Amino acid sequence: MYRDEKTATAEVAEVAEDDGPHAADAETAPVPGLGHLLVSLQLTDSAFPSGFYTLSHGLEGFVQQGAVDHESLAPLLHDILRHGVGPADATALALAHRAAAADDWDAVSATDRRLYATKLGRETRQAATRTGRQLLDLAAEVFGAPGVAHYHRLVTERRAPGTQAVAAGVVYAATGVPVRQAVAADLFAFCASFAGAALRLRLTDHRLAQCLLRQAAPVIEETTRAAVDRGLDDLGATTFAVDVMSARHERAPARLFAS
């Protein structure tokens, strides 16, 4: 229930008198790094309109071929994290984050082009750039950071592809989110999107989807550690089954998702 501000202030003062001279300060002191956490929460929220909700990340292709069920859903996600998203997108995000923080836009663009080249299928390339450009466009308005606006202009001028992972790296760097936290947050957003696709494809229910996300947590940690230690020469995925399913998905007569 709503309480009068003056009453609440008086109660805090009483607590301060009872608990010592620094008690009120402890209640009202800012939490270090909370702003970075709030940025991560906003960017990974399903309500943030980056277009992730339109993607199944290859899952619909597996369903169409009868190659995945409820039991194999978690192992598939873990393999994609370890061998696909981690070595490719998460690594690109970390590299772009560091380059953007140093205002090295040539390095950001080089990472962007390298990641784009690793996307073998047409729909995966289109999905990566569509969501990346949407992220840059919206983040430039939401956060008002000069670095985001600068890279958005480069992408708009077709001087860089604007893949989602690189765009995320630029946004996280511009808002001061540490690189390790940025990588982990984006990997979680991927897993949440994957779980949402599994729900819509009726591979799981809401309760088990939460179990799927929790089971992915240690894999996210593992994948994050590996991603931040890689260099540009190590960037690239080895998920051949996902590439095959994506290619078949492009030619499917009916599709619920864009990828």
PASEBA-1860 file (N, C-alpha, C; in nm, 3 decimals):
! residues 259
1> MYRDEKTA> 0.085/-0.119/0.000/0.000/0.000/0.000/0.088/0.124/0.000 ~ 0.044/0.227/-0.071/0.121/0.351/-0.077/0.129/0.414/0.060 ~ 0.248/0.464/0.095/0.269/0.529/0.224/0.321/0.669/0.203 ~ 0.281/0.759/0.292/0.324/0.898/0.282/0.476/0.908/0.295 ~ 0.538/0.989/0.208/0.684/0.999/0.205/0.738/1.052/0.337 ~ 0.669/1.147/0.398/0.718/1.204/0.524/0.719/1.099/0.634 ~ 0.616/1.014/0.635/0.610/0.908/0.736/0.725/0.810/0.719 ~ 0.752/0.772/0.594/0.859/0.677/0.566/0.994/0.737/0.605
9> TAEVAEVA> 1.012/0.868/0.580/1.138/0.933/0.616/1.158/0.936/0.766 ~ 1.050/0.963/0.837/1.057/0.965/0.983/1.094/0.829/1.039 ~ 1.039/0.721/0.978/1.069/0.587/1.025/1.216/0.552/1.001 ~ 1.270/0.596/0.888/1.412/0.573/0.861/1.497/0.644/0.965 ~ 1.457/0.767/1.003/1.531/0.842/1.103/1.530/0.770/1.237 ~ 1.414/0.712/1.273/1.405/0.637/1.397/1.496/0.516/1.397 ~ 1.502/0.447/1.282/1.593/0.332/1.269/1.737/0.376/1.285 ~ 1.771/0.492/1.229/1.907/0.543/1.239/1.945/0.569/1.383
17> EDDGPHAA> 1.850/0.625/1.460/1.878/0.652/1.601/1.897/0.523/1.680 ~ 1.819/0.421/1.645/1.826/0.294/1.717/1.950/0.216/1.682 ~ 1.992/0.218/1.556/2.098/0.129/1.509/2.233/0.197/1.495 ~ 2.243/0.326/1.522/2.372/0.392/1.513/2.372/0.501/1.409 ~ 2.476/0.583/1.407/2.478/0.703/1.321/2.487/0.673/1.173 ~ 2.530/0.551/1.134/2.547/0.521/0.991/2.437/0.432/0.935 ~ 2.335/0.400/1.014/2.231/0.307/0.968/2.153/0.365/0.851 ~ 2.114/0.493/0.859/2.036/0.554/0.750/2.118/0.560/0.622
25> DAETAPVP> 2.249/0.590/0.635/2.334/0.593/0.517/2.339/0.457/0.449 ~ 2.341/0.349/0.528/2.345/0.214/0.472/2.218/0.182/0.396 ~ 2.105/0.238/0.444/1.977/0.213/0.378/1.968/0.283/0.243 ~ 2.027/0.403/0.235/2.008/0.485/0.115/2.130/0.489/0.023 ~ 2.240/0.423/0.062/2.361/0.428/-0.019/2.341/0.358/-0.152 ~ 2.391/0.414/-0.262/2.377/0.349/-0.393/2.455/0.219/-0.399 ~ 2.402/0.122/-0.472/2.469/-0.006/-0.490/2.566/0.006/-0.606 ~ 2.696/-0.021/-0.585/2.793/-0.009/-0.695/2.758/-0.098/-0.813
33> GLGHLLVS> 2.765/-0.041/-0.934/2.742/-0.120/-1.053/2.597/-0.151/-1.083 ~ 2.504/-0.096/-1.007/2.363/-0.127/-1.030/2.316/-0.076/-1.165 ~ 2.371/0.037/-1.209/2.334/0.090/-1.340/2.368/-0.006/-1.452 ~ 2.482/-0.073/-1.442/2.521/-0.171/-1.543/2.427/-0.290/-1.543 ~ 2.387/-0.333/-1.424/2.292/-0.444/-1.414/2.160/-0.406/-1.479 ~ 2.114/-0.285/-1.455/1.986/-0.241/-1.510/1.991/-0.235/-1.663 ~ 2.105/-0.193/-1.718/2.120/-0.194/-1.864/2.109/-0.337/-1.917 ~ 2.179/-0.429/-1.851/2.176/-0.570/-1.894/2.035/-0.626/-1.886
41> LQLTDSAF> 1.964/-0.594/-1.779/1.827/-0.643/-1.765/1.736/-0.588/-1.873 ~ 1.754/-0.461/-1.907/1.670/-0.400/-2.011/1.697/-0.462/-2.147 ~ 1.825/-0.481/-2.179/1.860/-0.534/-2.311/1.822/-0.681/-2.328 ~ 1.819/-0.756/-2.218/1.786/-0.899/-2.227/1.639/-0.927/-2.203 ~ 1.563/-0.825/-2.171/1.420/-0.844/-2.148/1.351/-0.880/-2.279 ~ 1.259/-0.975/-2.272/1.187/-1.016/-2.394/1.102/-0.903/-2.451 ~ 1.073/-0.801/-2.368/0.996/-0.687/-2.417/1.080/-0.590/-2.497 ~ 1.213/-0.603/-2.494/1.298/-0.515/-2.572/1.286/-0.556/-2.720
49> PSGFYTLS> 1.238/-0.467/-2.805/1.202/-0.506/-2.942/1.320/-0.513/-3.039 ~ 1.411/-0.606/-3.014/1.525/-0.623/-3.105/1.495/-0.723/-3.216 ~ 1.385/-0.798/-3.202/1.349/-0.896/-3.304/1.386/-1.038/-3.270 ~ 1.443/-1.061/-3.149/1.482/-1.196/-3.111/1.363/-1.292/-3.107 ~ 1.245/-1.238/-3.076/1.126/-1.323/-3.064/1.085/-1.383/-3.198 ~ 1.138/-1.333/-3.309/1.104/-1.386/-3.441/1.195/-1.502/-3.482 ~ 1.294/-1.534/-3.398/1.395/-1.633/-3.434/1.381/-1.759/-3.350 ~ 1.410/-1.874/-3.412/1.416/-1.999/-3.336/1.560/-2.049/-3.327
57> HGLEGFVQ> 1.654/-1.980/-3.392/1.796/-2.015/-3.388/1.822/-2.157/-3.439 ~ 1.747/-2.193/-3.542/1.762/-2.325/-3.603/1.671/-2.431/-3.545 ~ 1.605/-2.402/-3.433/1.525/-2.504/-3.365/1.407/-2.550/-3.450 ~ 1.343/-2.458/-3.521/1.228/-2.498/-3.603/1.271/-2.594/-3.713 ~ 1.391/-2.576/-3.767/1.441/-2.669/-3.867/1.457/-2.810/-3.811 ~ 1.507/-2.821/-3.688/1.520/-2.951/-3.623/1.382/-3.014/-3.601 ~ 1.285/-2.933/-3.562/1.149/-2.985/-3.540/1.089/-3.033/-3.671 ~ 1.109/-2.958/-3.778/1.053/-2.997/-3.907/1.109/-3.130/-3.956
65> QGAVDHES> 1.234/-3.158/-3.919/1.298/-3.284/-3.961/1.281/-3.395/-3.858 ~ 1.207/-3.367/-3.750/1.188/-3.467/-3.645/1.317/-3.504/-3.575 ~ 1.412/-3.408/-3.567/1.545/-3.436/-3.514/1.564/-3.390/-3.370 ~ 1.460/-3.341/-3.305/1.470/-3.298/-3.166/1.337/-3.325/-3.096 ~ 1.345/-3.359/-2.967/1.226/-3.374/-2.885/1.255/-3.312/-2.749 ~ 1.163/-3.331/-2.655/1.182/-3.270/-2.523/1.310/-3.318/-2.457 ~ 1.342/-3.444/-2.470/1.459/-3.500/-2.402/1.591/-3.447/-2.460 ~ 1.594/-3.422/-2.588/1.718/-3.378/-2.651/1.729/-3.226/-2.663
73> LAPLLHDI> 1.631/-3.155/-2.609/1.629/-3.009/-2.621/1.748/-2.944/-2.548 ~ 1.771/-2.985/-2.423/1.881/-2.927/-2.345/2.018/-2.959/-2.406 ~ 2.046/-3.085/-2.443/2.175/-3.112/-2.507/2.197/-3.033/-2.636 ~ 2.090/-3.013/-2.713/2.103/-2.933/-2.835/2.140/-2.789/-2.801 ~ 2.074/-2.731/-2.704/2.105/-2.594/-2.663/2.250/-2.583/-2.615 ~ 2.293/-2.678/-2.534/2.430/-2.674/-2.481/2.533/-2.685/-2.593 ~ 2.506/-2.771/-2.690/2.600/-2.785/-2.803/2.606/-2.656/-2.886 ~ 2.491/-2.593/-2.906/2.489/-2.468/-2.982/2.568/-2.360/-2.908
81> LRHGVGPA> 2.554/-2.356/-2.777/2.629/-2.258/-2.699/2.779/-2.283/-2.710 ~ 2.819/-2.408/-2.690/2.962/-2.440/-2.685/3.031/-2.431/-2.821 ~ 2.961/-2.471/-2.926/3.026/-2.486/-3.056/2.977/-2.385/-3.162 ~ 2.871/-2.314/-3.130/2.815/-2.220/-3.226/2.818/-2.076/-3.175 ~ 2.726/-2.044/-3.088/2.713/-1.908/-3.039/2.837/-1.863/-2.962 ~ 2.895/-1.952/-2.883/3.012/-1.915/-2.804/3.133/-1.878/-2.888 ~ 3.180/-1.968/-2.975/3.298/-1.936/-3.058/3.273/-1.827/-3.162 ~ 3.148/-1.805/-3.199/3.117/-1.706/-3.302/3.063/-1.577/-3.238
89> DATALALA> 2.936/-1.575/-3.205/2.871/-1.451/-3.161/2.927/-1.397/-3.030 ~ 2.941/-1.484/-2.929/2.990/-1.436/-2.799/3.133/-1.385/-2.810 ~ 3.215/-1.454/-2.889/3.352/-1.409/-2.912/3.354/-1.274/-2.984 ~ 3.267/-1.260/-3.085/3.259/-1.133/-3.157/3.212/-1.020/-3.066 ~ 3.119/-1.050/-2.977/3.071/-0.949/-2.884/3.185/-0.900/-2.795 ~ 3.264/-0.993/-2.742/3.375/-0.955/-2.655/3.478/-0.871/-2.730 ~ 3.511/-0.912/-2.852/3.608/-0.837/-2.933/3.555/-0.698/-2.968 ~ 3.429/-0.691/-3.007/3.369/-0.562/-3.042/3.360/-0.471/-2.920
97> HRAAAADD> 3.328/-0.528/-2.806/3.319/-0.451/-2.681/3.452/-0.383/-2.651 ~ 3.559/-0.461/-2.655/3.691/-0.404/-2.624/3.732/-0.299/-2.727 ~ 3.705/-0.327/-2.855/3.743/-0.232/-2.959/3.661/-0.103/-2.949 ~ 3.532/-0.116/-2.922/3.447/0.003/-2.910/3.487/0.086/-2.789 ~ 3.521/0.019/-2.680/3.565/0.092/-2.559/3.692/0.171/-2.586 ~ 3.773/0.123/-2.680/3.897/0.192/-2.717/3.879/0.285/-2.836 ~ 3.756/0.303/-2.883/3.725/0.384/-3.002/3.798/0.336/-3.126 ~ 3.822/0.207/-3.133/3.887/0.147/-3.250/3.778/0.092/-3.342
105> WDAVSATD> 3.719/0.179/-3.421/3.604/0.140/-3.501/3.643/0.055/-3.621 ~ 3.767/0.064/-3.664/3.814/-0.026/-3.769/3.814/-0.171/-3.718 ~ 3.856/-0.189/-3.593/3.856/-0.323/-3.533/3.714/-0.374/-3.512 ~ 3.623/-0.285/-3.473/3.483/-0.325/-3.457/3.428/-0.372/-3.592 ~ 3.453/-0.295/-3.696/3.403/-0.330/-3.829/3.464/-0.459/-3.879 ~ 3.593/-0.480/-3.852/3.659/-0.604/-3.894/3.597/-0.725/-3.825 ~ 3.566/-0.711/-3.697/3.499/-0.819/-3.624/3.360/-0.844/-3.682 ~ 3.292/-0.738/-3.714/3.157/-0.747/-3.771/3.160/-0.825/-3.903
113> RRLYATKL> 3.254/-0.788/-3.989/3.264/-0.856/-4.120/3.303/-1.002/-4.103 ~ 3.391/-1.029/-4.009/3.434/-1.168/-3.986/3.316/-1.252/-3.936 ~ 3.238/-1.200/-3.842/3.123/-1.274/-3.792/3.020/-1.297/-3.902 ~ 2.996/-1.194/-3.981/2.900/-1.206/-4.092/2.943/-1.316/-4.189 ~ 3.074/-1.327/-4.214/3.125/-1.428/-4.307/3.108/-1.569/-4.253 ~ 3.100/-1.583/-4.122/3.081/-1.718/-4.064/2.937/-1.766/-4.073 ~ 2.845/-1.676/-4.104/2.704/-1.714/-4.116/2.682/-1.775/-4.255 ~ 2.680/-1.907/-4.262/2.680/-1.974/-4.393/2.546/-1.965/-4.464
121> GRETRQAA> 2.437/-1.968/-4.391/2.305/-1.967/-4.453/2.250/-1.827/-4.472 ~ 2.167/-1.811/-4.575/2.109/-1.679/-4.602/2.024/-1.630/-4.487 ~ 1.940/-1.717/-4.431/1.850/-1.670/-4.327/1.924/-1.637/-4.198 ~ 2.035/-1.705/-4.168/2.111/-1.670/-4.048/2.181/-1.536/-4.065 ~ 2.229/-1.506/-4.186/2.289/-1.375/-4.210/2.185/-1.266/-4.198 ~ 2.070/-1.289/-4.258/1.964/-1.189/-4.253/1.914/-1.167/-4.111 ~ 1.901/-1.276/-4.036/1.854/-1.265/-3.896/1.955/-1.186/-3.813 ~ 2.084/-1.213/-3.833/2.188/-1.145/-3.755/2.190/-0.996/-3.784
129> TRTGRQLL> 2.180/-0.957/-3.910/2.188/-0.816/-3.944/2.057/-0.742/-3.916 ~ 1.946/-0.810/-3.935/1.818/-0.743/-3.906/1.806/-0.709/-3.758 ~ 1.838/-0.804/-3.672/1.829/-0.779/-3.528/1.939/-0.683/-3.483 ~ 2.056/-0.691/-3.545/2.164/-0.600/-3.507/2.133/-0.455/-3.542 ~ 2.081/-0.433/-3.659/2.048/-0.297/-3.700/1.933/-0.241/-3.618 ~ 1.837/-0.326/-3.585/1.728/-0.283/-3.500/1.779/-0.246/-3.361 ~ 1.871/-0.326/-3.309/1.929/-0.297/-3.178/2.002/-0.164/-3.178 ~ 2.084/-0.139/-3.278/2.158/-0.013/-3.285/2.063/0.106/-3.298
137> DLAAEVFG> 1.963/0.093/-3.382/1.869/0.202/-3.404/1.795/0.237/-3.275 ~ 1.749/0.134/-3.204/1.673/0.158/-3.081/1.764/0.205/-2.968 ~ 1.882/0.142/-2.955/1.974/0.178/-2.847/2.025/0.320/-2.861 ~ 2.041/0.368/-2.984/2.085/0.506/-3.005/1.984/0.603/-2.946 ~ 1.856/0.568/-2.955/1.751/0.654/-2.899/1.737/0.634/-2.749 ~ 1.742/0.508/-2.703/1.717/0.479/-2.562/1.831/0.528/-2.473 ~ 1.955/0.500/-2.513/2.069/0.530/-2.426/2.142/0.660/-2.464 ~ 2.124/0.705/-2.587/2.185/0.831/-2.628/2.336/0.834/-2.620
145> APGVAHYH> 2.400/0.718/-2.634/2.545/0.711/-2.624/2.609/0.744/-2.759 ~ 2.710/0.829/-2.761/2.774/0.867/-2.889/2.830/0.747/-2.966 ~ 2.889/0.651/-2.895/2.947/0.535/-2.962/2.843/0.455/-3.038 ~ 2.725/0.440/-2.980/2.618/0.366/-3.046/2.573/0.440/-3.171 ~ 2.554/0.570/-3.159/2.512/0.650/-3.275/2.618/0.646/-3.386 ~ 2.744/0.649/-3.347/2.852/0.646/-3.446/2.851/0.515/-3.524 ~ 2.840/0.403/-3.452/2.843/0.276/-3.524/2.713/0.254/-3.602 ~ 2.605/0.306/-3.551/2.480/0.299/-3.627/2.494/0.369/-3.762
153> RLVTERRA> 2.564/0.482/-3.763/2.587/0.553/-3.889/2.673/0.469/-3.984 ~ 2.776/0.404/-3.930/2.862/0.320/-4.014/2.781/0.207/-4.078 ~ 2.693/0.148/-4.000/2.611/0.037/-4.051/2.510/0.090/-4.153 ~ 2.448/0.204/-4.123/2.351/0.264/-4.214/2.416/0.299/-4.348 ~ 2.542/0.340/-4.343/2.616/0.374/-4.465/2.675/0.251/-4.534 ~ 2.643/0.132/-4.482/2.687/0.004/-4.539/2.839/-0.013/-4.531 ~ 2.900/0.049/-4.433/3.043/0.031/-4.412/3.073/-0.084/-4.317 ~ 2.968/-0.144/-4.261/2.979/-0.262/-4.175/2.844/-0.333/-4.179
161> PGTQAVAA> 2.842/-0.465/-4.161/2.716/-0.539/-4.173/2.616/-0.509/-4.064 ~ 2.663/-0.490/-3.939/2.571/-0.465/-3.828/2.511/-0.591/-3.769 ~ 2.593/-0.693/-3.748/2.542/-0.817/-3.687/2.502/-0.793/-3.542 ~ 2.410/-0.876/-3.495/2.353/-0.855/-3.361/2.460/-0.858/-3.251 ~ 2.549/-0.955/-3.256/2.647/-0.969/-3.149/2.741/-0.849/-3.143 ~ 2.786/-0.801/-3.257/2.874/-0.685/-3.260/2.798/-0.560/-3.216 ~ 2.675/-0.546/-3.260/2.593/-0.433/-3.216/2.577/-0.435/-3.064 ~ 2.553/-0.554/-3.009/2.539/-0.566/-2.863/2.669/-0.528/-2.794
169> GVVYAATG> 2.783/-0.570/-2.850/2.911/-0.533/-2.792/2.930/-0.383/-2.788 ~ 2.891/-0.315/-2.895/2.902/-0.169/-2.902/2.812/-0.104/-2.797 ~ 2.690/-0.152/-2.786/2.595/-0.093/-2.690/2.642/-0.116/-2.547 ~ 2.683/-0.236/-2.516/2.730/-0.264/-2.380/2.854/-0.181/-2.346 ~ 2.946/-0.167/-2.440/3.066/-0.086/-2.415/3.028/0.060/-2.392 ~ 2.937/0.111/-2.473/2.898/0.251/-2.463/2.826/0.282/-2.332 ~ 2.760/0.183/-2.275/2.688/0.202/-2.149/2.770/0.158/-2.028 ~ 2.895/0.118/-2.051/2.985/0.089/-1.940/2.970/-0.048/-1.877
177> VPVRQAVA> 2.894/-0.136/-1.939/2.878/-0.271/-1.885/3.007/-0.349/-1.908 ~ 3.064/-0.412/-1.806/3.190/-0.488/-1.823/3.173/-0.599/-1.925 ~ 3.284/-0.631/-1.992/3.276/-0.724/-2.104/3.226/-0.862/-2.063 ~ 3.272/-0.914/-1.951/3.228/-1.048/-1.909/3.078/-1.051/-1.879 ~ 3.031/-0.947/-1.813/2.888/-0.938/-1.784/2.808/-0.924/-1.913 ~ 2.861/-0.848/-2.008/2.793/-0.828/-2.136/2.779/-0.959/-2.212 ~ 2.886/-1.036/-2.217/2.882/-1.165/-2.288/2.782/-1.259/-2.222 ~ 2.789/-1.268/-2.090/2.697/-1.358/-2.019/2.552/-1.316/-2.038
185> ADLFAFCA> 2.526/-1.186/-2.035/2.390/-1.137/-2.052/2.336/-1.171/-2.190 ~ 2.420/-1.153/-2.293/2.374/-1.181/-2.429/2.353/-1.331/-2.450 ~ 2.437/-1.413/-2.388/2.417/-1.558/-2.397/2.288/-1.598/-2.328 ~ 2.258/-1.535/-2.215/2.131/-1.565/-2.149/2.013/-1.523/-2.236 ~ 2.025/-1.407/-2.302/1.918/-1.363/-2.391/1.897/-1.463/-2.503 ~ 2.006/-1.519/-2.555/1.994/-1.622/-2.658/1.919/-1.743/-2.603 ~ 1.955/-1.788/-2.485/1.890/-1.906/-2.426/1.742/-1.879/-2.399 ~ 1.711/-1.759/-2.352/1.571/-1.725/-2.327/1.491/-1.724/-2.457
193> SFAGAALR> 1.553/-1.674/-2.565/1.487/-1.675/-2.695/1.468/-1.818/-2.745 ~ 1.569/-1.901/-2.725/1.562/-2.042/-2.764/1.450/-2.112/-2.687 ~ 1.441/-2.086/-2.557/1.337/-2.147/-2.475/1.199/-2.098/-2.518 ~ 1.189/-1.970/-2.554/1.062/-1.917/-2.603/1.020/-1.983/-2.733 ~ 1.117/-2.008/-2.820/1.085/-2.078/-2.945/1.040/-2.221/-2.916 ~ 1.104/-2.286/-2.820/1.065/-2.422/-2.783/0.921/-2.426/-2.730 ~ 0.883/-2.322/-2.657/0.745/-2.312/-2.609/0.647/-2.301/-2.725 ~ 0.677/-2.214/-2.818/0.585/-2.192/-2.931/0.581/-2.313/-3.024
201> LRLTDHRL> 0.689/-2.390/-3.025/0.693/-2.512/-3.106/0.642/-2.633/-3.030 ~ 0.596/-2.610/-2.907/0.535/-2.714/-2.822/0.631/-2.827/-2.788 ~ 0.757/-2.790/-2.771/0.855/-2.888/-2.725/0.864/-2.891/-2.573 ~ 0.810/-2.788/-2.508/0.818/-2.778/-2.364/0.701/-2.695/-2.314 ~ 0.690/-2.682/-2.181/0.591/-2.592/-2.123/0.664/-2.485/-2.043 ~ 0.588/-2.395/-1.981/0.651/-2.281/-1.914/0.738/-2.323/-1.796 ~ 0.694/-2.419/-1.720/0.773/-2.463/-1.604/0.903/-2.531/-1.649 ~ 0.893/-2.619/-1.746/1.012/-2.690/-1.792/1.106/-2.597/-1.869
209> AQCLLRQA> 1.050/-2.493/-1.929/1.136/-2.395/-1.996/1.227/-2.326/-1.895 ~ 1.175/-2.300/-1.776/1.258/-2.241/-1.671/1.366/-2.338/-1.625 ~ 1.333/-2.465/-1.620/1.434/-2.567/-1.588/1.542/-2.570/-1.696 ~ 1.501/-2.554/-1.821/1.595/-2.552/-1.933/1.693/-2.436/-1.917 ~ 1.643/-2.319/-1.879/1.729/-2.203/-1.860/1.826/-2.223/-1.744 ~ 1.775/-2.284/-1.636/1.862/-2.306/-1.521/1.972/-2.407/-1.554 ~ 1.938/-2.509/-1.629/2.037/-2.610/-1.668/2.145/-2.550/-1.759 ~ 2.108/-2.444/-1.829/2.204/-2.381/-1.921/2.301/-2.288/-1.848
217> APVIEETT> 2.272/-2.252/-1.724/2.354/-2.154/-1.652/2.503/-2.191/-1.646 ~ 2.539/-2.314/-1.603/2.682/-2.346/-1.601/2.746/-2.347/-1.740 ~ 2.668/-2.379/-1.841/2.721/-2.377/-1.978/2.744/-2.233/-2.023 ~ 2.655/-2.143/-1.981/2.675/-2.000/-2.010/2.803/-1.950/-1.946 ~ 2.827/-1.990/-1.821/2.950/-1.949/-1.753/3.073/-2.003/-1.826 ~ 3.069/-2.128/-1.863/3.180/-2.191/-1.936/3.203/-2.122/-2.069 ~ 3.096/-2.096/-2.141/3.104/-2.034/-2.272/3.155/-1.891/-2.263 ~ 3.115/-1.820/-2.159/3.162/-1.683/-2.138/3.312/-1.680/-2.114
225> RAAVDRGL> 3.361/-1.768/-2.028/3.505/-1.772/-2.001/3.585/-1.797/-2.128 ~ 3.538/-1.889/-2.210/3.610/-1.921/-2.334/3.603/-1.805/-2.432 ~ 3.487/-1.739/-2.442/3.468/-1.633/-2.542/3.559/-1.513/-2.516 ~ 3.573/-1.474/-2.391/3.652/-1.353/-2.362/3.802/-1.377/-2.380 ~ 3.843/-1.503/-2.392/3.985/-1.535/-2.409/4.024/-1.554/-2.555 ~ 3.928/-1.553/-2.647/3.959/-1.577/-2.788/4.000/-1.448/-2.860 ~ 4.072/-1.467/-2.969/4.106/-1.357/-3.057/4.027/-1.365/-3.187 ~ 4.050/-1.269/-3.275/3.975/-1.264/-3.401/3.999/-1.388/-3.486
233> DDLGATTF> 4.120/-1.441/-3.486/4.151/-1.558/-3.568/4.077/-1.684/-3.522 ~ 4.028/-1.682/-3.397/3.958/-1.799/-3.343/3.807/-1.790/-3.362 ~ 3.761/-1.683/-3.423/3.616/-1.660/-3.434/3.557/-1.750/-3.543 ~ 3.456/-1.829/-3.508/3.389/-1.914/-3.605/3.320/-2.031/-3.540 ~ 3.205/-2.070/-3.594/3.126/-2.179/-3.537/3.153/-2.310/-3.609 ~ 3.124/-2.421/-3.540/3.136/-2.555/-3.600/3.010/-2.635/-3.570 ~ 2.895/-2.578/-3.605/2.766/-2.645/-3.582/2.708/-2.682/-3.718 ~ 2.761/-2.788/-3.776/2.722/-2.825/-3.912/2.575/-2.867/-3.921
241> AVDVMSAR> 2.527/-2.937/-3.818/2.386/-2.980/-3.820/2.293/-2.860/-3.821 ~ 2.327/-2.758/-3.743/2.245/-2.636/-3.741/2.245/-2.570/-3.878 ~ 2.359/-2.566/-3.944/2.367/-2.507/-4.078/2.280/-2.583/-4.178 ~ 2.283/-2.716/-4.168/2.201/-2.799/-4.258/2.053/-2.775/-4.232 ~ 2.014/-2.773/-4.105/1.873/-2.752/-4.071/1.828/-2.613/-4.113 ~ 1.916/-2.516/-4.101/1.883/-2.380/-4.142/1.862/-2.372/-4.293 ~ 1.946/-2.441/-4.368/1.932/-2.442/-4.514/1.800/-2.506/-4.556 ~ 1.763/-2.614/-4.488/1.634/-2.678/-4.519/1.517/-2.589/-4.477
249> HERAPARL> 1.536/-2.519/-4.365/1.431/-2.431/-4.314/1.401/-2.318/-4.411 ~ 1.504/-2.270/-4.482/1.484/-2.163/-4.580/1.384/-2.202/-4.687 ~ 1.379/-2.334/-4.720/1.295/-2.380/-4.829/1.168/-2.450/-4.782 ~ 1.142/-2.440/-4.653/1.021/-2.504/-4.598/0.896/-2.434/-4.651 ~ 0.791/-2.509/-4.680/0.670/-2.447/-4.734/0.597/-2.359/-4.632 ~ 0.616/-2.386/-4.503/0.554/-2.305/-4.397/0.653/-2.287/-4.285 ~ 0.663/-2.164/-4.235/0.758/-2.135/-4.129/0.693/-2.043/-4.026 ~ 0.714/-2.077/-3.898/0.668/-1.992/-3.790/0.771/-1.885/-3.756
257> FAS> 0.899/-1.919/-3.773/1.008/-1.830/-3.735/1.091/-1.788/-3.858 ~ 1.165/-1.679/-3.842/1.250/-1.630/-3.951/1.378/-1.708/-3.963 ~ 1.412/-1.785/-3.862/1.533/-1.867/-3.868/1.515/-1.994/-3.786
END
